[in-house]
Amino acid sequence: MSILDGIAGILGTFLIPDRDKAQVVEEINFMEALTEHVQWKARLENYLNGTPREDLDPAAICRDDLCPLGKWIHGPGLRRYHKEPRFYQLRADHAHFHFLAGNVVRHVQSNEHAEAGALLENEYKRTSRKMVQALTELNTHLSG
């Protein structure tokens, strides 16, 4: 079994076909996308703890098509990989990540701090790990 077969087997991760790698590298930097998504946890924790460094809009956060990864998923990625079921899993996981982040903010804004904390530490954390793993694997795959 090759390393790529092993990576593809983990959570059924979507992988970029070799023929498309150069084009995808020009379209999206998966390490930058990973960093942006990892930083959300600190942003949400600061918001929950009452030490936000920014105003957060849950309606905008819930939109999975505004960040660079989302723009790629809904644009060139979708046009190129619309027949690939594992691409749709990446798309669904990314949308769920944004949905949960927006709901953490909504709970804080509704003064439901316990609910926000529970969501952040449970479902959000699981979804975030899944996104980090998928983006790390995509970056490794493109770099290899």
Secondary structure, DSSP 8 states (H G I E B T S, - for coil): --HHHHHHHSTT-----GGGHHHHHHH--HHHHHHHHHHHHHHHHHHHTT--SS---HHHHT-TTSSHHHHHIIIIIHHHHTT-HHHHHHHHHHHHHHHHHHHHHHHHHTT-HHHHHHHIIIIIHHHHHHHHHHHHHHHHHHH-
